[in-house]
Amino acid sequence: MRTQLTRRHAIQLGTAGWLSSLAATAADHPERKRACIVLWMSGGPTQTDTFDPKPGHANGGPFKAIDTAAAGVRIAEHLPQVATQMKHLAVLRSMATKEGDHGRATLHLRTGNLPQGAIDFPVFGSLVAKEKTPAGSDLPGFVSVAPRGLGTAALSAGFLGPQHAPLVVGTAGDTYGDDSTGGLQVENLGLPSRVSRHRMDERLTLLSESEADFLTARPGTATASHKTAYERAVRLMKPAAAKAFDLSDEDDKLRDRYGRNRFGQGCLLARRLVARGVPFVEVGLGGWDTHDNNFKQVQGLCQTLDPAWATLIADLKDHGLLDTTTVVWMGEFGRTPGINPRQGRDHYPNAWSVVLGGGGIRGGQAVGKTGASGMEVEDRPVAVPDLLATVCHAIGIDPTKQNLSNVNRPIRIVDQAAKPIREVLS
């Protein structure tokens, strides 16, 4: 049977060819090793009170809008330090998604997929770690700092396997540290005082030999996770790797600028890790589920967010890392432009904001537009796959690359329907 090539098919093929060409160009470009830092705002931050203010409208609330270092881009008044860095940042004001449930929306943003039966999708950080982790690295490819509000599935490497799962730090207790680590230490990195390095090596050799037959006879996720955990721990115990987590090396004034709290010190740790070749680091700041007393809560959250994020951008630049480190600020959805009777804002996936910056991103702009009320996207809607494909191109990963899933089905890094946001890519 002869197949007729329609105009629609020709356009689709042309688009596919352009995307493949763009992917190959980005992935193969000579580069210092690129990295991504995600500032994850668990709970869903309100766009109206951060990056898409609506002054003069009933939905706008009490906060004022302020000018930024980017001409024509105004943001809410409680982010004055971030405003000074806006030339490095691009605001996407037209995220349009469909999931208003915390769990499902979190998985959608973090994996690019919604749950689909038996497929165990990996989170985006694990996908980046698989592609970008240097061979033989003692540090993991994915570090998650203070991931408040995230369940097991939202930190899972899925079908990629436990070797690409994140090292999670900063989950114990609620203390905010002025100590050498900022409460972000990795436990048990040092040797016991009475055990020498030589003795430790002998013990590890004995352990490996005694477990070899058992692990070989019982392949699977459980035994692979066990083996991976031990191997990762041994690598992290090396002095150079362990030192990466010791913030006492840093100038006290710089630590103060970040903020002496878990998020601020976590952002500093993120800079230290990407400088040492870790390709993906996320730092969590929870508390954005502001159904009640939204304005007071957002003001307090911004007092933590603003200095840490602005200092991170400046610090990356000072260390020559900003051009090769893409920084993403996002949560799982936005919040209602309308204000509820409890002075709060509720879940709202229809029209919300994400911010991209640093390496691979053309900063100093706002892309997309919501209407005067903030209720609807009026220009340039952006879906989750579009966002993740854009980040892939910024850090030099081909989003069309496939991995074999746990059901023996090849799965692209990003869904084939993705359309990278060309106007924010530098």
Sine and cosine of phi, psi and omega as CSV:
sin_phi,cos_phi,sin_psi,cos_psi,sin_omega,cos_omega
0.00,0.00,0.71,-0.71,-0.01,-1.00
-1.00,0.05,0.77,-0.64,-0.02,-1.00
-0.99,-0.11,0.77,-0.64,0.01,-1.00
-1.00,-0.01,0.75,-0.66,0.02,-1.00
-1.00,0.03,0.95,-0.31,-0.02,-1.00
-0.99,0.13,0.23,-0.97,0.04,-1.00
-0.87,0.50,-0.64,0.77,0.00,-1.00
-0.88,0.47,-0.70,0.71,0.01,-1.00
-0.89,0.45,-0.62,0.78,0.00,-1.00
-0.89,0.45,-0.67,0.74,0.03,-1.00
-0.89,0.45,-0.67,0.75,0.00,-1.00
-0.89,0.46,-0.68,0.73,0.01,-1.00
-0.91,0.42,-0.64,0.77,0.03,-1.00
-0.89,0.45,-0.67,0.74,0.03,-1.00
-0.90,0.44,-0.69,0.72,0.02,-1.00
-0.87,0.49,-0.64,0.77,0.02,-1.00
-0.91,0.42,-0.64,0.77,0.04,-1.00
-0.90,0.44,-0.70,0.72,0.00,-1.00
-0.89,0.45,-0.66,0.75,0.01,-1.00
-0.90,0.45,-0.65,0.76,0.02,-1.00
-0.90,0.43,-0.70,0.72,0.02,-1.00
-0.89,0.46,-0.66,0.75,0.00,-1.00
-0.89,0.46,-0.71,0.70,-0.02,-1.00
-0.90,0.43,-0.66,0.75,0.00,-1.00
-0.89,0.46,-0.72,0.70,-0.03,-1.00
-0.92,0.40,-0.68,0.73,-0.08,-1.00
-0.94,0.35,-0.51,0.86,-0.10,-1.00
-0.99,-0.13,-0.03,1.00,-0.08,-1.00
-0.90,0.43,0.72,-0.69,0.05,-1.00
-0.86,0.52,0.71,-0.71,-0.15,-0.99
-0.35,-0.94,0.47,-0.88,0.37,-0.93
-0.93,0.38,0.49,-0.87,-0.07,-1.00
-0.86,0.51,0.82,-0.57,-0.06,-1.00
-1.00,0.05,0.35,-0.94,-0.06,-1.00
-0.58,-0.82,0.23,-0.97,0.02,-1.00
-0.72,-0.70,0.73,-0.68,0.13,-0.99
-0.90,-0.45,0.84,-0.55,0.06,-1.00
-0.96,-0.29,0.80,-0.60,0.14,-0.99
-0.99,-0.13,0.98,-0.21,-0.16,-0.99
-1.00,-0.09,0.88,-0.47,-0.06,-1.00
-0.99,-0.17,1.00,0.05,-0.10,-0.99
-0.93,0.38,0.75,-0.66,-0.01,-1.00
0.92,-0.39,-0.36,0.93,0.03,-1.00
1.00,-0.06,0.99,-0.10,-0.05,-1.00
-0.96,0.27,0.54,-0.84,0.01,-1.00
-0.98,0.21,0.88,-0.47,0.00,-1.00
-0.94,0.35,-0.54,0.84,-0.06,-1.00
-0.91,0.41,-0.48,0.88,-0.04,-1.00
-0.97,-0.25,0.24,0.97,0.04,-1.00
-0.73,-0.69,-0.98,0.21,-0.18,-0.98
-0.92,-0.40,0.03,1.00,0.07,-1.00
-0.66,-0.75,0.88,0.48,-0.07,-1.00
-0.92,0.40,0.48,-0.88,-0.01,-1.00
-0.80,-0.60,0.90,0.43,-0.04,-1.00
-0.89,0.46,0.65,-0.76,0.03,-1.00
1.00,0.02,-0.20,0.98,0.04,-1.00
-0.98,-0.19,0.46,-0.89,0.00,-1.00
-0.85,0.53,-0.48,0.88,0.00,-1.00
-0.98,0.19,-0.20,0.98,-0.14,-0.99
-0.94,0.35,-0.44,0.90,-0.04,-1.00
0.97,0.25,-0.15,-0.99,-0.14,-0.99
-1.00,0.09,-0.18,0.98,-0.10,-0.99
-0.98,0.20,0.57,-0.82,0.07,-1.00
-1.00,0.04,0.34,-0.94,0.13,-0.99
-0.99,-0.16,0.61,-0.80,0.00,-1.00
-0.84,-0.55,0.42,-0.91,0.10,-1.00
-0.95,0.32,0.35,-0.94,0.01,-1.00
-0.78,-0.63,0.01,-1.00,0.04,-1.00
-0.93,0.36,-0.17,0.99,0.07,-1.00
-0.98,-0.21,0.86,-0.52,-0.05,-1.00
-0.84,0.54,0.79,-0.62,0.07,-1.00
1.00,0.08,-0.13,0.99,0.00,-1.00
-0.98,-0.20,0.91,-0.42,0.00,-1.00
-0.91,-0.41,0.59,-0.81,0.01,-1.00
-0.73,-0.69,0.06,-1.00,-0.07,-1.00
-0.95,0.32,0.45,-0.89,-0.20,-0.98
-0.91,0.41,-0.33,0.94,-0.07,-1.00
-1.00,0.03,0.21,0.98,0.08,-1.00
-0.83,-0.56,0.79,0.61,-0.09,-1.00
-0.92,0.38,-0.56,0.83,0.00,-1.00
-0.96,0.28,-0.63,0.78,0.10,-1.00
-0.88,0.48,-0.59,0.81,0.02,-1.00
-0.85,0.53,-0.56,0.83,0.00,-1.00
-0.95,0.31,-0.29,0.96,-0.01,-1.00
-0.98,-0.22,0.14,0.99,-0.14,-0.99
-0.90,0.44,-0.35,0.94,0.05,-1.00
-0.91,0.42,-0.30,0.95,0.04,-1.00
-0.99,-0.14,-0.03,1.00,-0.15,-0.99
-0.86,-0.52,0.53,-0.85,0.10,-0.99
-0.82,-0.57,0.83,-0.56,0.00,-1.00
-1.00,-0.03,0.80,-0.59,0.14,-0.99
-0.99,-0.14,0.96,-0.27,-0.09,-1.00
-1.00,-0.09,0.15,0.99,-0.14,-0.99
-0.77,-0.63,0.57,0.82,0.15,-0.99
-0.89,0.46,0.75,-0.66,-0.02,-1.00
-0.70,-0.71,0.97,-0.23,-0.04,-1.00
-0.83,-0.56,-0.03,-1.00,-0.13,-0.99
-0.84,-0.55,-0.17,0.99,-0.09,-1.00
-1.00,-0.10,0.87,-0.49,0.03,-1.00
-0.96,-0.27,0.06,1.00,0.08,-1.00
-1.00,-0.04,0.72,-0.69,-0.07,-1.00
-0.81,0.59,-0.77,0.64,-0.09,-1.00
-0.90,0.44,-0.76,0.64,-0.04,-1.00
-0.93,0.37,-0.65,0.76,0.01,-1.00
-0.91,0.41,-0.63,0.78,0.03,-1.00
-0.87,0.49,-0.72,0.69,0.03,-1.00
-0.90,0.43,-0.61,0.79,0.01,-1.00
-0.88,0.47,-0.74,0.67,-0.02,-1.00
-0.94,0.35,-0.55,0.84,-0.13,-0.99
-1.00,0.00,-0.33,0.94,0.04,-1.00
-0.90,-0.44,-0.33,0.95,-0.11,-0.99
0.99,0.12,0.03,1.00,-0.06,-1.00
-0.67,-0.75,0.44,-0.90,0.18,-0.98
-1.00,-0.06,0.41,-0.91,0.00,-1.00
-0.78,0.62,0.74,-0.67,-0.03,-1.00
-0.71,-0.70,0.99,0.14,0.10,-0.99
0.85,0.53,-0.85,-0.52,-0.15,-0.99
-1.00,0.07,-0.12,0.99,-0.07,-1.00
-0.97,0.22,0.81,-0.58,-0.03,-1.00
-0.99,-0.17,1.00,0.07,-0.10,-0.99
-0.94,0.35,0.68,-0.73,0.10,-1.00
-0.99,0.15,0.45,-0.90,0.11,-0.99
-0.96,0.28,0.34,-0.94,-0.11,-0.99
-0.87,0.49,-0.60,0.80,0.02,-1.00
-0.87,0.50,-0.59,0.81,0.03,-1.00
-0.94,0.34,-0.61,0.80,0.06,-1.00
-0.89,0.46,-0.68,0.74,0.04,-1.00
-0.91,0.41,-0.68,0.73,0.00,-1.00
-0.86,0.52,-0.66,0.75,0.01,-1.00
-0.88,0.47,-0.64,0.77,-0.07,-1.00
-0.99,0.15,-0.51,0.86,-0.24,-0.97
-0.88,-0.47,-0.12,0.99,-0.04,-1.00
-0.94,0.35,0.80,-0.60,0.01,-1.00
-0.89,0.46,0.63,-0.78,0.03,-1.00
-0.87,0.49,0.70,-0.71,0.05,-1.00
0.97,0.24,0.19,0.98,-0.04,-1.00
-0.93,0.37,0.68,-0.73,0.08,-1.00
-0.98,0.18,-0.37,0.93,0.04,-1.00
-1.00,-0.05,0.55,-0.84,0.02,-1.00
-0.92,0.38,0.33,-0.94,0.01,-1.00
-0.99,0.13,-0.20,0.98,-0.08,-1.00
-0.59,-0.80,0.87,-0.49,0.05,-1.00
-0.84,-0.54,0.79,-0.62,0.03,-1.00
-0.93,-0.36,0.88,-0.47,-0.09,-1.00
-0.97,-0.23,0.86,-0.51,0.05,-1.00
0.77,0.64,0.85,0.52,-0.05,-1.00
-0.98,0.18,0.94,0.35,-0.02,-1.00
-0.91,0.41,0.66,-0.75,0.10,-0.99
0.98,0.20,0.15,0.99,-0.01,-1.00
-0.96,-0.28,0.78,-0.63,0.05,-1.00
-0.99,0.15,-0.01,-1.00,-0.04,-1.00
-0.85,0.52,-0.69,0.73,-0.05,-1.00
-0.90,0.44,-0.52,0.85,-0.04,-1.00
-0.98,0.21,-0.04,1.00,0.06,-1.00
-0.82,-0.57,0.30,0.95,-0.12,-0.99
-1.00,-0.03,0.66,-0.76,0.12,-0.99
-0.99,0.15,-0.06,1.00,0.10,-1.00
0.81,0.59,-0.70,-0.72,-0.08,-1.00
-0.95,0.31,-0.11,0.99,0.07,-1.00
-0.96,0.28,-0.38,0.93,0.03,-1.00
0.98,-0.17,0.35,-0.94,-0.12,-0.99
-0.90,0.43,-0.35,0.94,0.01,-1.00
-0.90,0.43,-0.28,0.96,0.01,-1.00
-0.95,-0.32,0.17,0.98,0.06,-1.00
-0.96,0.28,0.41,-0.91,-0.03,-1.00
-0.97,0.26,0.52,-0.86,0.30,-0.95
-0.99,0.13,0.87,-0.50,-0.05,-1.00
-0.98,-0.17,0.80,-0.60,0.03,-1.00
-0.76,-0.64,0.45,-0.89,0.10,-1.00
0.99,0.16,0.57,0.82,0.01,-1.00
-0.96,-0.27,-0.27,0.96,-0.10,-0.99
-0.99,0.17,0.82,-0.58,0.11,-0.99
0.93,0.36,-0.06,-1.00,-0.02,-1.00
-0.85,-0.52,0.32,0.95,-0.05,-1.00
-0.97,0.25,0.48,-0.88,0.05,-1.00
-0.90,-0.44,0.85,-0.52,-0.32,-0.95
-1.00,-0.08,0.70,-0.71,0.29,-0.96
-0.97,-0.25,0.14,0.99,0.00,-1.00
-0.98,0.18,-0.15,-0.99,-0.10,-1.00
-0.92,0.38,-0.31,0.95,-0.09,-1.00
-0.91,-0.42,-0.16,0.99,-0.08,-1.00
0.93,0.38,0.42,0.91,-0.04,-1.00
0.97,0.25,0.29,0.96,-0.09,-1.00
-0.90,-0.44,0.38,0.93,-0.04,-1.00
-0.94,0.34,0.48,-0.88,0.15,-0.99
-1.00,-0.05,0.83,-0.55,-0.11,-0.99
-0.94,0.34,0.52,-0.85,0.16,-0.99
0.87,0.49,0.63,0.78,0.04,-1.00
-0.99,0.15,-0.41,0.91,-0.05,-1.00
-1.00,-0.04,0.34,-0.94,0.08,-1.00
-0.98,0.20,0.52,-0.85,0.15,-0.99
-0.83,0.56,0.53,-0.84,-0.14,-0.99
-0.86,0.51,-0.48,0.88,-0.07,-1.00
-0.99,-0.15,0.17,0.98,0.00,-1.00
-0.90,-0.43,0.86,-0.52,0.01,-1.00
-0.99,0.17,0.28,-0.96,0.06,-1.00
-0.87,0.50,-0.67,0.75,0.01,-1.00
-0.88,0.47,-0.70,0.71,0.01,-1.00
-0.89,0.45,-0.63,0.78,0.03,-1.00
-0.89,0.45,-0.68,0.74,0.03,-1.00
-0.88,0.48,-0.64,0.77,0.03,-1.00
-0.90,0.43,-0.66,0.75,0.02,-1.00
-0.90,0.44,-0.66,0.75,0.01,-1.00
-0.91,0.41,-0.62,0.79,0.05,-1.00
-0.89,0.46,-0.69,0.72,0.02,-1.00
-0.88,0.47,-0.68,0.73,0.03,-1.00
-0.87,0.49,-0.71,0.70,-0.02,-1.00
-0.88,0.48,-0.70,0.71,-0.02,-1.00
-0.92,0.39,-0.62,0.78,-0.04,-1.00
-0.95,0.30,-0.46,0.89,-0.02,-1.00
-1.00,-0.04,-0.23,0.97,-0.18,-0.98
-0.83,0.56,-0.79,0.62,-0.05,-1.00
-0.90,0.44,-0.65,0.76,-0.01,-1.00
-0.88,0.47,-0.73,0.68,-0.03,-1.00
-0.92,0.39,-0.61,0.79,0.01,-1.00
-0.91,0.42,-0.62,0.79,-0.06,-1.00
-0.98,0.18,-0.25,0.97,-0.07,-1.00
-0.76,-0.65,0.91,0.41,0.02,-1.00
-0.93,0.38,0.46,-0.89,0.02,-1.00
0.51,-0.86,0.01,-1.00,-0.08,-1.00
-0.90,0.43,-0.66,0.75,-0.07,-1.00
-0.90,0.44,-0.74,0.67,-0.01,-1.00
-0.95,0.32,-0.58,0.82,0.04,-1.00
-0.91,0.42,-0.63,0.78,0.02,-1.00
-0.90,0.43,-0.67,0.74,0.04,-1.00
-0.86,0.51,-0.76,0.65,-0.03,-1.00
-0.90,0.44,-0.69,0.72,-0.01,-1.00
-0.89,0.46,-0.65,0.76,-0.01,-1.00
-0.87,0.49,-0.70,0.72,0.01,-1.00
-0.92,0.39,-0.70,0.72,-0.02,-1.00
-0.89,0.46,-0.67,0.74,0.02,-1.00
-0.90,0.43,-0.67,0.74,-0.01,-1.00
-0.88,0.48,-0.67,0.74,-0.01,-1.00
-0.90,0.44,-0.67,0.74,0.01,-1.00
-0.91,0.42,-0.65,0.76,-0.02,-1.00
-0.93,0.37,-0.37,0.93,0.00,-1.00
-0.97,0.25,-0.20,0.98,0.06,-1.00
-0.91,0.42,0.65,-0.76,-0.13,-0.99
-0.80,0.59,-0.68,0.73,-0.05,-1.00
-0.91,0.41,-0.62,0.78,0.01,-1.00
-0.94,0.35,-0.71,0.70,-0.01,-1.00
-0.88,0.47,-0.55,0.83,-0.04,-1.00
-0.90,0.43,-0.43,0.90,-0.01,-1.00
-0.87,0.50,-0.46,0.89,-0.06,-1.00
-1.00,-0.07,0.04,1.00,-0.05,-1.00
-0.99,-0.10,0.98,-0.19,-0.07,-1.00
-0.97,0.23,-0.09,1.00,0.00,-1.00
-0.92,0.40,-0.26,0.97,0.09,-1.00
-0.92,0.40,-0.38,0.93,-0.16,-0.99
-1.00,0.06,0.49,-0.87,0.03,-1.00
-0.89,0.46,0.70,-0.71,-0.04,-1.00
-0.87,0.50,-0.60,0.80,-0.01,-1.00
-0.91,0.40,-0.60,0.80,0.05,-1.00
-0.92,0.40,-0.67,0.74,0.02,-1.00
-0.89,0.46,-0.61,0.79,0.05,-1.00
-0.90,0.44,-0.65,0.76,0.00,-1.00
-0.89,0.46,-0.64,0.77,0.06,-1.00
-0.91,0.42,-0.55,0.84,-0.08,-1.00
0.95,-0.32,0.79,-0.61,-0.03,-1.00
-0.99,0.11,0.90,0.43,0.05,-1.00
-0.60,-0.80,0.16,-0.99,-0.12,-0.99
-0.89,0.45,-0.65,0.76,0.01,-1.00
-0.93,0.38,-0.72,0.69,-0.01,-1.00
-0.87,0.49,-0.74,0.68,0.01,-1.00
-0.94,0.34,-0.46,0.89,0.09,-1.00
-0.91,0.40,-0.61,0.80,0.06,-1.00
-0.91,0.41,-0.62,0.78,0.08,-1.00
-0.90,0.44,-0.68,0.73,0.05,-1.00
-0.87,0.50,-0.63,0.78,0.02,-1.00
-0.87,0.50,-0.68,0.73,0.04,-1.00
-0.88,0.47,-0.68,0.74,0.01,-1.00
-0.88,0.47,-0.63,0.77,-0.06,-1.00
-0.95,0.31,-0.69,0.72,0.01,-1.00
-0.92,0.39,-0.50,0.86,0.06,-1.00
-0.91,0.42,-0.40,0.92,-0.01,-1.00
-0.98,-0.18,0.21,0.98,0.14,-0.99
0.99,-0.12,0.10,0.99,0.08,-1.00
-0.96,0.27,0.85,-0.53,-0.13,-0.99
-0.99,0.16,-0.35,0.94,-0.05,-1.00
-0.60,-0.80,0.85,-0.52,0.05,-1.00
-0.74,-0.67,0.70,-0.71,0.13,-0.99
-0.85,-0.53,0.55,-0.84,0.02,-1.00
-0.79,-0.61,0.81,-0.59,-0.09,-1.00
-0.99,-0.15,0.60,-0.80,0.15,-0.99
-0.72,-0.70,0.97,-0.23,-0.04,-1.00
-1.00,0.07,0.01,-1.00,0.07,-1.00
0.98,-0.22,0.15,0.99,-0.10,-1.00
-1.00,0.01,0.11,0.99,0.01,-1.00
-1.00,0.08,0.96,0.29,-0.27,-0.96
-1.00,-0.10,0.89,0.45,0.07,-1.00
-0.93,0.38,-0.46,0.89,-0.02,-1.00
-0.84,-0.54,0.62,-0.78,0.13,-0.99
0.79,0.62,0.73,0.69,-0.09,-1.00
-0.82,0.57,-0.71,0.71,-0.20,-0.98
-0.94,0.34,-0.65,0.76,0.05,-1.00
-0.92,0.39,-0.66,0.75,0.00,-1.00
-0.91,0.42,-0.70,0.71,-0.02,-1.00
-0.90,0.43,-0.64,0.77,0.04,-1.00
-0.86,0.51,-0.69,0.72,0.03,-1.00
-0.91,0.41,-0.67,0.74,0.02,-1.00
-0.89,0.46,-0.65,0.76,-0.01,-1.00
-0.93,0.37,-0.46,0.89,0.07,-1.00
-0.91,0.42,-0.44,0.90,0.11,-0.99
-1.00,0.06,-0.70,0.72,-0.08,-1.00
-0.92,0.39,-0.74,0.68,-0.19,-0.98
-0.85,0.52,-0.82,0.57,-0.03,-1.00
-0.93,0.38,-0.58,0.81,-0.04,-1.00
-0.92,0.39,-0.74,0.67,-0.04,-1.00
-0.92,0.38,-0.72,0.70,-0.01,-1.00
-0.89,0.45,-0.66,0.75,0.02,-1.00
-0.92,0.38,-0.59,0.81,0.05,-1.00
-0.86,0.51,-0.72,0.69,0.00,-1.00
-0.88,0.47,-0.73,0.68,-0.01,-1.00
-0.91,0.42,-0.64,0.77,-0.03,-1.00
-0.93,0.37,-0.66,0.75,0.08,-1.00
-0.86,0.51,-0.67,0.74,0.01,-1.00
-0.90,0.43,-0.69,0.72,-0.01,-1.00
-0.88,0.47,-0.50,0.87,0.00,-1.00
-1.00,-0.07,0.13,0.99,0.01,-1.00
0.94,0.34,0.43,0.90,-0.09,-1.00
-0.94,-0.34,-0.20,0.98,-0.13,-0.99
-0.92,0.40,-0.58,0.82,-0.03,-1.00
-0.94,0.35,-0.26,0.97,-0.02,-1.00
-0.86,-0.51,0.16,0.99,0.03,-1.00
-0.83,-0.56,0.89,-0.45,0.04,-1.00
-1.00,0.00,0.79,-0.61,-0.02,-1.00
-0.94,-0.35,0.78,-0.62,-0.04,-1.00
-0.85,-0.53,0.79,-0.62,0.10,-0.99
-0.94,-0.35,0.85,-0.52,0.00,-1.00
-0.26,-0.97,0.30,-0.95,0.20,-0.98
-0.80,-0.61,-0.33,-0.94,-0.08,-1.00
-1.00,0.06,-0.35,0.94,0.09,-1.00
-0.17,-0.99,-0.08,-1.00,0.04,-1.00
-0.97,-0.22,-0.35,-0.94,-0.01,-1.00
-0.73,-0.69,0.41,-0.91,-0.10,-0.99
-0.83,0.55,0.73,-0.68,0.13,-0.99
-0.87,0.49,-0.60,0.80,0.05,-1.00
-0.94,0.34,0.57,-0.83,-0.05,-1.00
-0.99,-0.17,0.80,-0.60,-0.05,-1.00
-0.98,0.18,0.14,-0.99,-0.06,-1.00
-0.89,0.46,-0.28,0.96,0.01,-1.00
-1.00,-0.10,0.32,0.95,-0.04,-1.00
0.84,0.54,0.59,0.81,0.02,-1.00
-0.85,-0.53,0.08,-1.00,0.09,-1.00
-0.80,-0.60,0.63,-0.78,-0.10,-1.00
-0.98,-0.20,-0.04,-1.00,-0.06,-1.00
-0.90,0.44,0.65,-0.76,-0.03,-1.00
-0.43,-0.90,0.99,-0.14,0.03,-1.00
-1.00,0.02,-0.12,0.99,-0.15,-0.99
-0.92,0.38,-0.57,0.82,-0.09,-1.00
-0.37,-0.93,0.95,-0.32,-0.08,-1.00
-0.46,-0.89,-0.04,-1.00,-0.20,-0.98
-0.82,-0.57,0.54,-0.84,0.16,-0.99
-0.73,-0.68,0.48,-0.88,0.02,-1.00
-0.83,-0.55,0.74,-0.67,0.07,-1.00
-0.90,-0.43,0.49,-0.87,0.03,-1.00
-0.32,-0.95,0.13,-0.99,0.08,-1.00
0.98,0.18,-0.61,-0.79,-0.14,-0.99
-0.86,0.51,0.75,-0.66,0.05,-1.00
0.98,0.18,-0.01,1.00,-0.09,-1.00
-0.91,-0.42,0.71,-0.71,0.10,-0.99
-1.00,0.04,0.98,-0.19,-0.08,-1.00
-0.99,0.16,-0.08,-1.00,0.06,-1.00
0.98,0.22,0.49,0.87,-0.05,-1.00
-0.46,-0.89,0.33,-0.95,0.19,-0.98
-0.89,-0.45,0.76,-0.65,-0.03,-1.00
-0.92,-0.39,0.69,-0.73,-0.03,-1.00
0.99,0.12,0.26,-0.97,-0.10,-0.99
-0.45,-0.89,0.66,-0.75,0.20,-0.98
-0.96,-0.28,0.30,-0.95,-0.03,-1.00
-0.95,0.31,-0.01,-1.00,-0.07,-1.00
-0.85,0.52,-0.53,0.85,0.00,-1.00
-1.00,0.05,-0.28,0.96,-0.07,-1.00
0.99,0.16,0.06,1.00,-0.11,-0.99
-0.98,0.20,-0.46,0.89,-0.10,-0.99
-0.69,-0.72,0.48,-0.88,0.14,-0.99
-0.98,0.19,0.81,-0.59,0.01,-1.00
-0.98,-0.19,-0.36,0.93,-0.08,-1.00
-0.49,-0.87,0.71,-0.71,0.15,-0.99
0.86,0.51,0.87,0.49,0.06,-1.00
-0.88,0.48,0.62,-0.78,-0.03,-1.00
-0.83,-0.55,0.81,-0.59,0.04,-1.00
-0.99,-0.12,0.22,-0.98,-0.03,-1.00
-0.84,0.54,-0.74,0.67,0.03,-1.00
-0.86,0.50,-0.57,0.82,0.05,-1.00
-0.87,0.49,-0.71,0.70,0.00,-1.00
-0.88,0.48,-0.75,0.66,-0.06,-1.00
-0.93,0.36,-0.58,0.82,0.06,-1.00
-0.90,0.43,-0.60,0.80,0.04,-1.00
-0.90,0.45,-0.70,0.71,0.02,-1.00
-0.90,0.44,-0.64,0.77,0.05,-1.00
-0.83,0.56,-0.76,0.65,-0.01,-1.00
-0.89,0.45,-0.60,0.80,-0.02,-1.00
-0.90,0.43,-0.55,0.83,-0.05,-1.00
-0.98,-0.22,0.10,1.00,0.12,-0.99
0.99,0.12,0.61,0.80,0.08,-1.00
-0.88,-0.47,0.67,-0.74,0.07,-1.00
-0.98,0.19,0.94,-0.35,-0.06,-1.00
-0.94,0.35,-0.22,0.97,0.00,-1.00
-1.00,0.03,-0.09,1.00,0.02,-1.00
-0.88,0.48,0.54,-0.84,-0.07,-1.00
-0.91,-0.41,0.51,-0.86,0.16,-0.99
-0.83,-0.55,0.56,-0.83,0.01,-1.00
-0.98,0.18,0.82,-0.57,-0.08,-1.00
-0.99,0.12,0.02,-1.00,0.00,-1.00
-0.94,0.33,-0.18,0.98,0.08,-1.00
-0.95,-0.32,0.37,0.93,0.04,-1.00
0.87,0.49,0.52,0.85,0.07,-1.00
-0.92,-0.40,0.78,-0.63,0.03,-1.00
-0.94,0.35,0.74,-0.67,-0.03,-1.00
-0.83,-0.56,0.78,-0.62,0.04,-1.00
-0.93,0.38,0.44,-0.90,0.09,-1.00
-0.85,0.53,-0.67,0.74,0.10,-1.00
-0.77,-0.64,0.59,-0.81,-0.03,-1.00
-0.79,0.61,0.58,-0.81,-0.09,-1.00
-0.91,0.42,-0.28,0.96,0.02,-1.00
-0.98,0.20,-0.09,1.00,-0.09,-1.00
-0.90,0.44,0.62,-0.78,0.09,-1.00
-0.82,-0.57,0.97,-0.23,0.00,-1.00
-0.83,0.56,0.57,-0.82,-0.04,-1.00
-0.99,0.12,1.00,0.00,-0.16,-0.99
-0.87,0.49,-0.56,0.83,-0.09,-1.00
-0.94,0.33,-0.23,0.97,0.05,-1.00
-0.98,-0.20,-0.12,0.99,-0.01,-1.00
-1.00,0.05,0.76,-0.66,-0.03,-1.00
-1.00,0.00,0.00,0.00,0.00,0.00
